[in-house]
Amino acid sequence: MEITKTLAAYGASLRFEQIPPEIVRVAEERILDNLGAAFAGVSYWPYATALLKALPADGDAGVFAQRGKRNACLDAAFLNSTLTHAVELDDGHKNAGCHAGAVVVPTALLLGRMEERSAEDILTAIVVGYEIEYRIAAAASPLLIDRGFHPSTACAAFGAAATAAKIKGLDEEAFAAALALAGAFTSGLKQMSKSAPMAKAIAVGNAASNGVRAALLAAQGVTGPMDIMEGPFGFFSLLSDGERAPQTTTYLGSTWLIADTYVKLYPTCRHTHPAIEGLIELTKDISPEEIQEIDVGMYRVAHDATAKFFMPHNAGEAKFSTPFCSALAVSEGSVGLGHMDGAWLTSPKLLALAQKVRMTVDPTVESLFPKVRGARVKVKLVSGEVREKQVNELKGSPTMPASWEELVLKFGANSRDCLSGEMADRIVGIIDSFTTKDQLQQLWALIF
């Protein structure tokens, strides 16, 4: 089947001129959105300072919001992707449960600066990285999840390797070697989401570093297992289903999977979002005291990932808690970064409301998964009234996309503790016309 070589041939040969203007615009949006997620990670992730101190700033690669400090390339790749994924505000794929942007965008910006590439080169690498990572993750899921692997971590090395290979201008043979080596570095056990969700971002950062490492090795002539996808002990055979491997290259070159990206409007696991949106709508005119019980019908993967923590002890657990997020949705009418700190986590009102949440695997919701990641929410009031809503689409999804203006507002909120308003506006302006202004040096100075 030679899947690795087929993907590499696509990645190595794609030119900017072949990308439709509307897809170029999506790639620009992905830059802005993931940069904002990274700045939020710097400001709000509890481990950010510790990680930045742990890795010495003694290289020539930029780290987000560190104002001129430079780390070694692989350390910077690790830090930038970790920070981008850290507070659950990075984008994802509508079916695959995979957060490609957390590795693809930081890798493209990091190496784009180091290799002195043009805006067109960077955008092309982003499109390639999303396409290859999404294809692998979409073909492997949901069996990948069922077998205990976290899609964003298990597939991220492929996305980072593809992006890095494109930025470095690797030919088809070396590009294939980069993907093969990235496959050899595959990891990402889902247990971290259950036991230590704050550490999940570190695993995504590690996968990004592995992908960049794979491309750097391939550039020096190192080769890898070309049958890493379809081999009897390869990626699909062990992590998913070997028969799904050919789906990875179906319609390759005629689709643009980056367009299937969703935007996260809440800083929590995406599996909590259908309940959040449904409850905000159902309870906007009632008080928490009027509620007797909240029922959330979920697909099984969402239940397994987010039904454990009724009394979260930290931000990591809060982001993976449907009860806590539901309580916030009802009590505050929103779920934001500021809700993830200690004062909210110990609120008697919120914790009491969280205890009223009942979660089940709903057969109808489960039957629609993974194409539809929704929820059925029901609110029973003390008065006896029952309100119910089925949520199948979320704001920010490909069918209900966030506008550029909404992305700008999100970026401003996420970056306000790292950037002045003027700096944030300048970044937005540069990205808004990324291919028509020669302002990359200004951008590097603003983000690194």
N, C-alpha and C positions, 0 to 999 in steps of 0.2 A: 504493500500500500504506500510505503514511503511518505507517510504523513508529514514527518519533520521536514523533508526536502521540499514538499509541496508548499507548506506554510512559508518556508524560507524563500522559495522562489517568488512568492507573492510579496513578501515583505521587502526583499532586496530590490525588486523591480518597480514598486509603486513610486510614481512621481507626483509632485504636488499638482501639476496641471491636470492630472486624472481625477482629482478629488472635486466633487461638485461644490459649488459655493455654499450651499446650505449645510454641507457636512463640515466644511472649513469653519463655518460659524459655530457649529456644535463643539468643535475642538477648542475654539476660543473660549466658549462658555465653560468648558471643562477646566481650562487653565484657571479662570477666575474663581470658579467654585471650589476647586481643590486647594488653591492658594489660601482662600479664606478658611477652609477647614484646618490647614496647617497652622495658620496664625492663631486660631482658636485653640489648637493643641498646645502651642507654646504657652498660652496664657492660662488655660483651664485644666490641662491634664496634670494630675498630681505627681507623676513621675518625670515630667519634662526637665526640671532642673537637675534631678539626679542623673538622667541619661546624658545631658549636656556636659555635666562635670565628669562623668565616668570616661568619656572619650576625649583625648587631648586635642586641642585646636592647634595642630602642628603640620597641617597640610596645605593644599591649594584649592580645595573644593568648598563651595559655599553651603552654609546651613541656614535655613529659613529664620529670618528675624534676628540673626546674630551679628549684624552690622560689621561686616568686614572680617570676622573671625573665620579661619579656614581649618577644615579637618581633612584627614586623608579621604580619598575619593570613596572608598567602600564604607567608611564610617559615616560620611555625609549622606550617602545613599540610604543607609540604615536609619539615620536620624530623621531625614526629611520625610521618608515614607511612614515611619512610626508616628511622627507628629501629625501627618495628614490624616491618618486613620484613628488617632487617639481618642477623639471626642465624638466619634460616630456621626460626623457631618459630611463625610466624603460620599461621592456618588456610588452607584451600583448598577448591576444589570437586572432587568425586570424578571428574568427567569432563573438565572444561574446562581443567585445569591453571592455574587462575586463583586468586589470593590476594586475594579481595575484602576480607577483614577488615582488611588492612593500610592500606587507604584509607578504608573505610566507617566503622569504629569511631573512628579518630582524628578524622575530619572531624565525626562526630556529637558527640563529646565537646568538641572545640574550639569549634565554632559553637554547640553547646548551651549552653555556659557564656557565650559572648559575647552570645548572643541571649536569655539567661535563660529557656530552655525548660524544661519539666517533664520528669520521667523518662519519662512516657508519650510525649511528643513525640520524645525521643531514641530510644527503642526503636522507634517507628514509622519514623523516618528510617533506622534501621539495617536494618530489614526491607525497606524500599523499596530502599535502596542495594544490598544483597545481591541482591535479586530482579532488578533491572535489569542489574547487571554480570554476574551469572551467566548470565542469558538470552543476552546478547550473546556472551559468551565461549563458552558451550556450543554455540551455533549455529555459531560461526565455527571452532571447533576440530574436528579436528586440522589442517585445512588452513592455519589461521592460523600454526601452528608450522612446517608444511612450507614456507611461504613466507618464513620467516626472522624471524617476529615473536614477541616474548615476550608471552604472553597477559596476564600480570598488568599489564604496562606498557601494552600496546595497549588494554586494556579498562578500566584503572583510572580514567581521566578520566571515563568514563561513571558509574562507581560513586560517585566523589566528587561529581560534579555533581548526581546524583540525591539523594544524602544532603544536600548543602548546600541544594539547592532545597527539599527537604521541611522542613528545619530553618527556613529563612527564610520558609516559608509561601507560596511562589510559586504563582500560579494556573496553570491548565493551559497557557495560552499562553506564559507566562514559563518554566515548567518545560520545555516543549518547546524553547524557545530555548536553555536551559542545556544540554540534551542535544545539540542541534545544534552549539553552539559547542564542547562537549567533543569531539565527533567531529572537528571541524576541527583540534583540537589533538593528534590521535592520533599516537603514536610508539611506539618500543620495539623496537629491533633485537636479535635473539637473539644476535648476535655477542658481546655483552657477557658472556653466560653462558659462552662458550667461552674468551674471552681475558682478561676482567677481572671474574670473578664477584663480587668484593667491591663493585664499582661498580653492580651490578644494583639494589641497594636505592635508590641515588640516583635511578635512572630511575623507580622506583615512586613515590618521593617527589615527583619532578617531575610525574608524571601526576596525583597527588593535588592538587598546587598548581594545575595546569591546570584540573582539574575544579571546584575551589572558585572559581577566577577566572571560569570560564564562568558559574557561578551568580550571582556578584556582578555580572557584566556584564548578564546577563539580567534581574536585578532592577532594573536601570536602563534597561531597554527595548531593549537591544542584541539583535538577532536573528541567527540563523545559518541554515545550509543545512538545511531540513527534510527533504530527501531524502538526508541524509548516510549513512543506512544502506543504502538500496537503489539509489541513483543510479548511473549508469554509471561514475562515478569516485568512488564512495562507499566506505564501510568494507568492505562485503562483496565488492564487485566487485574491489577491489584487494588486500585482505588475506586473503580467503577465497574463497567461491563465491557469486555473486549469487543463485543459486537457493536458498541456505540462509537468506536474509534473513527470509522469512516465519516460519521456526521461532522467531524471537525472541519472537513474541507468541502462540504456540500455548498454549492453556490459561491465558493470563494472567488472574490473579484467582482461579483455582481451585486453584492449587498454591502451595507455599511453599518455594522453592528454598534458602532459608537452612538448611532441614533436611537438605540434601544436603552440608553442610559436614563436612570431616574435620578432626581435630585432629592436630597433629604432636607426636609424643613424642620425636623426635630432632632436634637442631638442624642438620639437613642437608637438601639437596634431597630432596624427596619421592620422586624416582625411585630414590634409594638405599635407601629404607626396606624394600622387600620382601626385598632381599638381607640387610639387617641383621637383620630379624626371623627369617628362615629360618636364618641362620647361628648366631644366638644359641641357637635351639632345637636345631639339629643338633650343636653342638659344646660344649654346656654341661658335658659330662662328660669332655672330652679336652683335652689341652694343645696349644698351637701346634706344638710339636716333632713331634707325631704326624701332622701334616698334610703330605701330598705335593702336593696341588693342590686348588684351589677353582674350580669352574665355575659361572658365573652366566649363566643364559639370560634375556634381557631383551626387552622390546618396543623397537622401533627408536628411539623418541624418548628413552627412558631411556639407551640405549646411546650415542646421539649426544651426550647432555648430560653423562654421568658416567663414560665409559670412557676419558677422555683422561689424567687425572692419576694416575700411579702413585707419584710422589714429590712431593706437593703442597708448595709453598713458603710458603704462608700459609693462613689460615683460610678465605678465599674458595675457594681451590682444593680444600682438604680437604673442604669441604661438598659439592663437586661431584665427589668421587672415590669411585666404588664400590670400587676396590681398597683405599684407605685405610680407608673405613668398614667394609668387610668384615674387614679386619685387626683393627680395634678390636673388632668384634662377637665375633670368635673369641678374641682375647687378653684382653679386659676384660669380656666379657659384657654390654657396654652401650656407648652412644655418647652423650656428654654435652657440655655447653658447655666443661667443663674439659679436654676432649680435643683442643680445637682450637688450643692454644697451641704455642709453639716447641719445648718439650721433647718433646712427643708427635710433632711433625712430623719430628724428627730421630732418633727412636728406631730403632736398628738392627733390633731385633726386629720392630717394626711394618712397617718398610720392606721387610724380607726377606719377611715374610708377604704383604705387598701384591703382591710380585712373583710370588706363586704363584696369583694370581687371574686367571682367563681369562674373558673376557666375549664372548658371542655374541648375535645376535638369534635368539631361539627362535621357530620358526614357530607353536607352540601359544600361547605367551604373546602374541606379536604379533597373533594372530587375535582375541584377546579385548579388545585395546586399541581405543578408550579407555574402554569401560565397566568393564573390569577392568584395573588397573595393578598387575600382579603380577610374579613372577619364579620361575624354576626354579633351585634351588640344589643343587649336588652337591659333596660333600666326599670326596676320595679320600685314605685314610690310608696311611701307610708300610707298615702291616701288610697292605694289600691290601683292607681293608674299604671299602665305598662306602656313603655315606649320602646320601639325596636327599629333597628336599621341594619341593612346589609351594605357593607363597604367593600367594593370590588376594585375601585380605582382611587388613587391618591393624588392630590395635588403635587406636581413635580414629576409624575410618571410620563412616559413618552406620549400617552394619549391625552394627558392634561398637563402639558409642560409649563414649567416656570418661565416667565418672561425674562428678558435681559434686565429690565428694571427691578424685578423681584430678586434676581441674582445679585444685582448691585447692592440692594438693601441688605441681603444676607451677608455679602462680603463686608460691608461696613460694620455690621453688628459683630461679626467674627473677628475682625482685625482691629477693633477700636483700642484694645489694650496693647497692641504692638505698633500701631501706626498712628500718626496724626491724621486728621481728616484730609489735609492737603496731600499727604503721601498716598492715602488710599485712593483719592480722586485721580492722582497721576497714574497709579497702577491701572485703574479702571480705564482711563483714557488710552493708555498704550495698548492694552489688550483689546479694547473695542475696535481698534484699527490696526491690528497686529501685523498685517501684511503690507500695509501702506505707509508705515512710518518706520524710519530707521532709528529706533529709540531703545534698542536692546540693552545698550550699556546703562542707560538710565534705569531700565527695569531691573537689571542685575544689582545695581546699587540700592534699589528700593527694597528688594525681597531678600537679598543675601547680606 
